[in-house]
Amino acid sequence: MYTDLALHIGGNWMGGDGRGAEDVINPATEKPLARLPHARPSDLDQALAAAEKGFKIWRATSAYDRAKVLRKAANLVRERADAIARIMTQEQGKVLGESRLEVLTTADIIEWFAEEGRRAYGRIVPPRSKGSRLMVVQEPVGVVAAFTPWNFPTLTPARKIGASLAAGCAIIIKPSEETPGSCVELVRCFIDAGLPAGVLNMVFGVPATVSEYLIASEVVRKISFTGSVPVGKHLAGLAAKGMKRATMELGGHSPVVVFADADPEKTADTIAAFKYRNAGQVCISPTRFYVQEPIFDRFLQRFTEFANAIKLGDGLEQGVTMGPMANARRLDAMEAVVNDSKSRGGTIVTGGKRRGNQGYFFEPTVITGVPDDSKIMTEEPFGPVAPVVTFKSFDEVVERANSLKFGLAAYAFTSSAQTATAIGDALESGMVAVNNVVISTPETPFGGIKDSGYGHEGGIEGLEAYTAKKFISQT
């Protein structure tokens, strides 16, 4: 049911062979699924050399032919979606339906970049003198080192792999060691689609050791990281030492503003479903709920009913609507924010504790009455804990929503077109959804501001992140 784990370097799959290794744990059972080999320094050197060689081949391949390989890879992902989804649920914990949707979205991302790579247009600039030609062209930036987390084991790697390959770059990807099997199968789809050896390489190991080794190499010209703010700042500093381009998609703490003219029940149903997706372990998950006083009680009641109706269990079991946390660290973090909320005068409306003694299960939780300086309101919870508080006026809620250093995603609900426009303009966030939760698609830019990072994935911006613009003046 699981998969064979291995590194992929220069077109070859590499297993244990005396390498260090670690167990991959099923978060629903706490039992090991497989042993994951770690790359040795010599393996990393081999990956760098393979990527350097692969880049020369791939950049010389036409965008038209690159697109054919990417489209074939996307089709293979779709054909294997059910098998990949089962692997994902076993290692990450999300319910099988969510896993399958992620895999299918992964295919859409790859396919979109396949087509967009054929449209990496330059431009002709009108010259100042007769007989001159001024041109701006886009070229692949070079070898990419990419680092992805455990919460979306195929979607996040696909954004980096799809964009870099579409642009003509070679890439070394280090997925999370906690959820390696999904990305192993994703890489297999690219290899089976005919991608030349060395263009896509995959390594695992101690995260800090691998990242610092790869970023220090002169071969790497661009890094892309999705993960926590502290680690992102550290890697950005390492990249800056080598003047390497960087895309940083870091943490968030997404405010939700619900105005009194919104339908409280409909809004609660919409945003609660999005909140508890993947047990709240989503960087754009709604995490701070500000509800205007006149509808607070109705919103809270419906939101709590939704939380209580969630069926918690192993994501492979039929009827389960929320799986476990991905690891034991998340359980400790949830207990910490709940205990802090209680100590600060908060009320646990529902949930608030671990479920059972096997697996990393934490109950869907709703908390009210917490102050704005409490842990749950200031630190990204990354779990199924929802603080719901009141607000009085537009200006007040804008100030509170914008008060943190995060700026990744934000949400607002209102029946007023005027208020919708005003709140969309006022929220300090890289992405804002008004009256919906549609904030991440293959064709739109995904990224944050402030401590939530810089650069974009997705959209034309995501492709341009892997290109360098060259100006050519020709007479």
C-alpha positions as CSV (number, residue, x, y, z in Angstrom):
1,M,0.0,0.0,0.0
2,Y,2.9,2.4,0.6
3,T,5.9,2.8,-1.8
4,D,9.6,2.1,-2.0
5,L,11.6,5.2,-0.9
6,A,14.8,6.3,-2.6
7,L,16.8,9.3,-3.7
8,H,16.7,10.2,-7.4
9,I,20.0,11.6,-8.8
10,G,21.1,11.9,-12.4
11,G,18.4,9.6,-13.6
12,N,19.1,6.8,-11.0
13,W,17.1,5.7,-8.0
14,M,19.3,5.2,-4.9
15,G,18.1,3.2,-1.9
16,G,19.8,2.5,1.5
17,D,23.2,1.1,0.4
18,G,24.7,2.0,3.8
19,R,23.2,5.5,3.9
20,G,21.7,6.9,7.1
21,A,18.0,6.6,7.3
22,E,14.9,7.4,9.3
23,D,11.4,5.9,9.8
24,V,8.4,7.4,8.1
25,I,5.5,7.4,10.6
26,N,1.8,7.0,9.9
27,P,0.2,9.7,12.1
28,A,-3.0,7.8,12.5
29,T,-1.4,4.8,14.0
30,E,2.1,6.0,15.0
31,K,3.5,3.0,13.3
32,P,6.4,3.1,10.8
33,L,5.6,2.8,7.1
34,A,9.1,2.6,5.7
35,R,12.7,3.6,6.1
36,L,13.8,6.7,4.2
37,P,17.5,7.0,3.1
38,H,19.4,10.1,3.7
39,A,21.7,11.7,1.1
40,R,25.4,11.7,1.9
41,P,27.6,14.7,1.0
42,S,28.8,12.7,-1.9
43,D,25.2,12.2,-3.0
44,L,24.6,15.9,-2.8
45,D,27.7,16.6,-4.9
46,Q,26.5,14.1,-7.4
47,A,23.1,15.8,-7.5
48,L,24.7,19.2,-8.1
49,A,26.8,17.8,-10.9
50,A,23.8,16.0,-12.5
51,A,21.7,19.2,-12.3
52,E,24.4,21.3,-13.9
53,K,24.7,18.8,-16.7
54,G,20.9,18.4,-17.0
55,F,20.4,22.2,-17.2
56,K,22.6,22.4,-20.3
57,I,20.4,19.8,-22.0
58,W,17.1,21.2,-20.8
59,R,17.7,24.9,-21.5
60,A,18.5,23.9,-25.1
61,T,15.2,22.0,-25.4
62,S,12.5,24.1,-27.0
63,A,9.6,25.4,-24.9
64,Y,7.4,23.4,-27.2
65,D,9.2,20.1,-26.5
66,R,9.5,20.9,-22.8
67,A,5.7,21.3,-22.7
68,K,5.1,17.9,-24.2
69,V,7.1,16.2,-21.3
70,L,5.3,18.2,-18.7
71,R,1.8,17.5,-20.2
72,K,2.7,13.8,-20.2
73,A,3.8,14.0,-16.6
74,A,0.5,15.6,-15.7
75,N,-1.5,12.9,-17.4
76,L,0.5,10.2,-15.5
77,V,-0.3,12.0,-12.2
78,R,-4.0,11.8,-13.1
79,E,-3.8,8.1,-14.0
80,R,-2.0,7.3,-10.8
81,A,-4.1,9.7,-8.6
82,D,-5.8,7.0,-6.5
83,A,-2.6,5.2,-5.6
84,I,-0.7,8.4,-4.8
85,A,-3.6,9.7,-2.7
86,R,-3.5,6.5,-0.5
87,I,0.2,7.0,0.0
88,M,-0.4,10.6,1.0
89,T,-3.1,9.8,3.5
90,Q,-0.9,7.2,5.1
91,E,2.1,9.4,5.6
92,Q,0.4,12.8,6.1
93,G,-3.0,12.0,7.7
94,K,-5.4,14.1,5.6
95,V,-8.6,12.3,4.6
96,L,-8.5,10.3,1.3
97,G,-10.8,12.7,-0.5
98,E,-8.6,15.6,0.3
99,S,-5.5,13.7,-0.8
100,R,-7.1,12.8,-4.1
101,L,-8.1,16.4,-4.7
102,E,-4.6,17.5,-4.0
103,V,-3.1,15.0,-6.5
104,L,-5.5,16.1,-9.2
105,T,-4.7,19.8,-8.5
106,T,-1.1,18.9,-8.7
107,A,-1.7,17.6,-12.2
108,D,-3.5,20.8,-13.1
109,I,-0.5,22.9,-11.9
110,I,2.0,20.9,-14.0
111,E,-0.2,21.2,-17.0
112,W,-0.7,24.9,-16.6
113,F,3.0,25.5,-16.4
114,A,3.5,23.3,-19.4
115,E,1.4,25.7,-21.4
116,E,2.6,28.9,-19.8
117,G,6.2,27.9,-20.5
118,R,5.4,28.3,-24.2
119,R,4.3,31.9,-23.5
120,A,7.4,33.2,-21.7
121,Y,7.4,36.1,-24.1
122,G,10.0,38.9,-24.4
123,R,9.4,42.2,-26.1
124,I,10.7,44.6,-28.7
125,V,11.5,48.1,-27.5
126,P,11.3,50.9,-30.1
127,P,14.9,52.0,-30.9
128,R,16.1,55.6,-30.8
129,S,18.1,55.2,-34.0
130,K,17.4,53.7,-37.4
131,G,18.8,50.2,-37.9
132,S,18.9,49.3,-34.2
133,R,17.0,46.5,-32.6
134,L,16.3,46.5,-28.8
135,M,15.0,43.2,-27.4
136,V,14.1,41.9,-23.9
137,V,14.2,38.1,-23.7
138,Q,13.6,35.7,-20.8
139,E,16.1,32.9,-20.1
140,P,16.1,30.2,-17.4
141,V,17.8,31.4,-14.3
142,G,19.8,28.1,-13.8
143,V,19.9,25.3,-11.3
144,V,17.2,25.5,-8.6
145,A,17.3,24.1,-5.1
146,A,13.8,23.8,-3.7
147,F,12.6,22.8,-0.2
148,T,9.0,21.8,0.6
149,P,7.1,21.0,3.8
150,W,4.9,18.1,4.9
151,N,1.4,19.6,4.7
152,F,0.9,19.4,0.9
153,P,3.3,16.6,-0.2
154,T,2.6,16.8,-4.0
155,L,1.0,20.2,-4.6
156,T,3.8,22.3,-3.1
157,P,6.6,20.4,-4.9
158,A,4.6,20.6,-8.2
159,R,4.6,24.4,-8.0
160,K,8.4,24.5,-7.8
161,I,9.1,21.6,-10.2
162,G,6.5,22.6,-12.8
163,A,7.6,26.3,-12.9
164,S,11.3,25.5,-13.0
165,L,11.0,22.9,-15.7
166,A,8.7,25.1,-17.8
167,A,11.2,27.9,-17.6
168,G,14.0,25.6,-18.7
169,C,15.8,25.2,-15.4
170,A,17.1,22.0,-13.7
171,I,16.1,21.4,-10.1
172,I,17.1,19.6,-7.0
173,I,14.2,19.2,-4.7
174,K,14.2,18.2,-1.0
175,P,10.7,17.3,0.1
176,S,9.8,16.8,3.7
177,E,11.3,13.7,5.3
178,E,8.0,13.1,7.1
179,T,6.0,12.8,3.8
180,P,8.4,11.5,1.2
181,G,6.4,8.8,-0.6
182,S,4.0,11.2,-2.3
183,C,6.8,13.2,-3.9
184,V,8.7,10.0,-4.8
185,E,5.7,9.0,-6.9
186,L,5.4,12.6,-8.3
187,V,9.0,12.5,-9.4
188,R,8.4,9.0,-10.9
189,C,5.7,10.5,-13.1
190,F,8.2,13.1,-14.6
191,I,10.8,10.4,-15.2
192,D,8.3,8.1,-16.8
193,A,7.2,11.0,-19.0
194,G,10.7,11.2,-20.6
195,L,12.4,13.9,-18.7
196,P,16.2,13.8,-19.4
197,A,18.5,12.5,-16.6
198,G,19.7,15.2,-14.2
199,V,17.0,17.7,-14.9
200,L,15.0,16.7,-11.8
201,N,16.8,15.3,-8.8
202,M,15.4,14.5,-5.4
203,V,17.3,14.2,-2.1
204,F,16.4,13.7,1.6
205,G,18.4,14.1,4.8
206,V,18.7,16.3,7.8
207,P,17.0,19.5,6.6
208,A,19.5,22.1,7.8
209,T,22.4,20.0,6.6
210,V,21.0,19.5,3.1
211,S,19.8,23.0,2.6
212,E,23.0,24.7,3.8
213,Y,25.1,22.4,1.6
214,L,23.1,23.0,-1.6
215,I,22.6,26.8,-1.1
216,A,26.4,27.2,-0.6
217,S,27.1,25.6,-4.0
218,E,28.0,27.9,-6.9
219,V,26.0,25.6,-9.1
220,V,22.7,26.7,-7.5
221,R,21.4,30.1,-8.8
222,K,17.9,30.1,-7.3
223,I,16.3,28.8,-4.2
224,S,12.6,28.3,-3.4
225,F,11.4,27.5,0.1
226,T,8.0,26.9,1.6
227,G,7.9,26.7,5.4
228,S,8.2,28.5,8.7
229,V,9.2,32.2,9.0
230,P,12.4,31.5,11.1
231,V,13.7,28.9,8.7
232,G,12.8,31.1,5.7
233,K,14.7,34.0,7.1
234,H,17.8,31.8,7.7
235,L,17.7,30.4,4.2
236,A,17.1,33.8,2.7
237,G,20.3,35.0,4.5
238,L,22.3,32.1,3.1
239,A,21.0,32.9,-0.4
240,A,21.9,36.5,-0.1
241,K,25.5,35.6,0.6
242,G,25.7,34.1,-2.9
243,M,23.5,36.7,-4.5
244,K,21.1,33.9,-5.4
245,R,17.5,34.6,-6.3
246,A,14.9,33.4,-3.7
247,T,11.2,32.8,-3.4
248,M,10.0,32.6,0.2
249,E,6.5,31.3,0.9
250,L,6.4,31.5,4.7
251,G,3.8,31.2,7.5
252,G,0.7,33.2,8.0
253,H,-2.1,34.0,10.5
254,S,-5.1,34.7,8.3
255,P,-7.8,37.0,9.6
256,V,-11.4,36.5,8.7
257,V,-13.7,39.5,8.9
258,V,-17.4,38.8,9.0
259,F,-19.5,42.0,8.7
260,A,-23.0,42.2,10.2
261,D,-24.7,42.3,6.7
262,A,-23.3,38.9,5.8
263,D,-25.4,35.7,6.1
264,P,-24.0,34.3,9.4
265,E,-25.0,30.7,8.8
266,K,-23.9,30.5,5.2
267,T,-20.6,32.2,6.1
268,A,-20.0,29.9,9.0
269,D,-20.5,26.8,6.8
270,T,-18.2,28.1,4.1
271,I,-15.3,29.3,6.4
272,A,-15.5,26.4,8.9
273,A,-15.1,23.8,6.1
274,F,-12.0,25.7,4.9
275,K,-10.7,26.1,8.5
276,Y,-10.8,22.3,9.3
277,R,-9.4,21.2,5.9
278,N,-6.3,19.1,6.5
279,A,-6.9,19.6,10.3
280,G,-6.1,23.3,9.9
281,Q,-2.5,22.5,8.8
282,V,-2.6,24.9,5.8
283,C,-0.6,28.1,5.5
284,I,-3.6,30.0,4.2
285,S,-6.0,28.4,6.7
286,P,-8.4,31.0,8.3
287,T,-7.0,31.4,11.8
288,R,-8.4,34.6,13.4
289,F,-12.2,35.1,13.2
290,Y,-13.5,38.6,13.8
291,V,-17.3,38.7,13.7
292,Q,-19.3,41.9,14.0
293,E,-21.4,42.0,17.2
294,P,-25.0,41.9,15.8
295,I,-24.4,38.4,14.2
296,F,-21.8,37.0,16.5
297,D,-24.1,34.6,18.4
298,R,-25.6,33.1,15.2
299,F,-22.2,32.7,13.5
300,L,-20.7,31.1,16.6
301,Q,-23.6,28.6,17.0
302,R,-23.4,27.5,13.3
303,F,-19.6,27.3,13.3
304,T,-19.6,25.2,16.5
305,E,-22.3,22.9,15.1
306,F,-20.0,22.3,12.1
307,A,-17.0,21.6,14.3
308,N,-19.1,19.1,16.4
309,A,-20.3,17.3,13.2
310,I,-16.7,16.5,12.1
311,K,-15.9,12.8,12.2
312,L,-12.3,12.4,13.4
313,G,-10.3,9.3,12.5
314,D,-7.9,7.5,10.1
315,G,-8.1,9.3,6.8
316,L,-8.4,6.0,5.0
317,E,-11.7,5.1,6.7
318,Q,-15.0,5.8,5.0
319,G,-17.0,8.6,6.5
320,V,-14.0,10.3,8.3
321,T,-14.0,14.0,7.6
322,M,-10.8,15.0,9.5
323,G,-7.6,13.0,10.0
324,P,-4.9,13.3,12.6
325,M,-2.3,16.0,13.0
326,A,0.8,15.2,11.0
327,N,3.2,14.7,13.9
328,A,3.5,14.7,17.7
329,R,4.9,18.3,17.6
330,R,1.5,19.6,16.4
331,L,-0.3,18.0,19.3
332,D,2.0,19.8,21.7
333,A,1.5,23.1,19.9
334,M,-2.3,22.7,20.1
335,E,-2.2,22.0,23.8
336,A,0.0,25.0,24.3
337,V,-2.4,27.4,22.6
338,V,-5.5,26.0,24.3
339,N,-3.8,26.2,27.8
340,D,-2.7,29.8,27.1
341,S,-6.2,30.7,25.9
342,K,-7.7,29.3,29.2
343,S,-5.2,31.2,31.3
344,R,-6.1,34.4,29.4
345,G,-9.8,34.1,30.2
346,G,-10.9,32.3,27.0
347,T,-13.8,29.9,26.9
348,I,-13.5,26.5,25.1
349,V,-16.8,26.2,23.3
350,T,-16.0,22.8,22.0
351,G,-13.0,20.5,21.7
352,G,-9.8,21.5,23.2
353,K,-8.0,18.2,23.8
354,R,-6.3,15.2,22.3
355,R,-8.6,12.4,21.2
356,G,-7.6,8.8,22.1
357,N,-4.1,7.5,23.0
358,Q,-3.0,6.3,19.6
359,G,-2.4,8.5,16.6
360,Y,-2.0,12.3,16.7
361,F,-5.7,13.2,16.9
362,F,-6.8,16.6,18.2
363,E,-10.4,17.6,18.5
364,P,-11.9,20.4,16.3
365,T,-11.8,23.3,18.7
366,V,-13.6,26.6,19.0
367,I,-12.5,29.3,21.5
368,T,-14.1,32.6,22.4
369,G,-13.2,35.5,24.7
370,V,-9.5,35.5,24.0
371,P,-7.6,38.9,24.0
372,D,-5.7,40.0,20.9
373,D,-2.3,39.5,22.6
374,S,-2.9,35.8,23.4
375,K,-0.9,33.1,21.8
376,I,-3.7,31.9,19.6
377,M,-4.3,35.4,18.2
378,T,-0.6,36.2,17.6
379,E,1.1,32.9,16.6
380,E,0.2,30.8,13.6
381,P,-1.7,27.8,15.2
382,F,-1.4,25.5,12.2
383,G,-4.1,23.2,13.6
384,P,-7.8,22.7,14.2
385,V,-8.2,25.5,16.7
386,A,-10.4,28.5,15.8
387,P,-10.6,31.6,18.0
388,V,-13.8,33.6,17.4
389,V,-14.1,37.2,18.7
390,T,-16.3,40.2,18.2
391,F,-15.6,43.6,16.7
392,K,-17.6,46.9,16.5
393,S,-16.4,49.0,13.5
394,F,-14.7,48.8,10.2
395,D,-11.7,50.8,11.2
396,E,-11.3,48.9,14.4
397,V,-11.3,45.5,12.7
398,V,-8.9,46.6,10.0
399,E,-6.4,47.8,12.6
400,R,-6.7,44.5,14.5
401,A,-6.5,42.3,11.4
402,N,-3.4,44.2,10.2
403,S,-1.6,44.2,13.6
404,L,0.6,41.2,13.1
405,K,3.8,40.7,11.1
406,F,2.1,38.1,8.9
407,G,0.6,39.0,5.5
408,L,-0.2,35.8,3.5
409,A,-3.9,35.4,3.2
410,A,-7.1,37.2,4.5
411,Y,-10.8,36.7,4.1
412,A,-13.9,38.9,4.4
413,F,-17.6,38.4,4.1
414,T,-20.2,41.1,3.4
415,S,-23.3,41.7,1.3
416,S,-22.2,45.3,0.5
417,A,-20.3,45.9,-2.7
418,Q,-18.9,49.1,-1.1
419,T,-17.7,47.3,2.0
420,A,-16.2,44.5,-0.1
421,T,-14.1,46.9,-2.1
422,A,-13.0,48.8,1.0
423,I,-12.0,45.7,3.0
424,G,-10.1,44.2,0.0
425,D,-8.1,47.4,-0.3
426,A,-7.6,47.8,3.5
427,L,-6.3,44.3,4.4
428,E,-2.5,44.0,4.4
429,S,-2.1,40.6,2.7
430,G,-0.6,39.1,-0.4
431,M,-4.0,37.4,-1.1
432,V,-7.5,38.4,-0.1
433,A,-10.7,36.5,-0.7
434,V,-14.0,38.4,-0.4
435,N,-17.2,36.3,0.0
436,N,-15.3,33.1,-1.0
437,V,-12.2,31.0,-0.1
438,V,-10.9,30.7,-3.7
439,I,-7.4,32.0,-3.0
440,S,-5.1,29.5,-4.7
441,T,-5.3,28.3,-8.3
442,P,-2.6,27.3,-10.8
443,E,-3.2,30.5,-12.9
444,T,-3.1,33.0,-10.1
445,P,-0.1,34.3,-8.0
446,F,0.4,32.8,-4.6
447,G,2.6,34.7,-2.1
448,G,2.7,37.0,0.9
449,I,4.1,40.2,2.2
450,K,5.8,41.3,5.5
451,D,7.1,38.2,7.4
452,S,5.1,35.9,5.2
453,G,7.8,36.1,2.6
454,Y,8.3,37.4,-0.9
455,G,8.0,36.3,-4.5
456,H,5.2,34.3,-6.0
457,E,4.3,30.8,-7.0
458,G,1.5,30.2,-9.6
459,G,0.4,32.4,-12.4
460,I,2.7,34.2,-14.8
461,E,4.5,35.5,-11.7
462,G,5.4,32.0,-10.7
463,L,7.0,31.3,-14.0
464,E,8.9,34.6,-14.1
465,A,10.5,33.7,-10.8
466,Y,12.6,31.1,-12.6
467,T,13.7,33.3,-15.4
468,A,16.2,36.1,-15.9
469,K,15.4,39.0,-18.2
470,K,18.1,39.8,-20.7
471,F,18.3,43.1,-22.7
472,I,19.9,42.8,-26.1
473,S,20.8,45.9,-28.1
474,Q,21.6,45.0,-31.7
475,T,22.8,47.2,-34.6
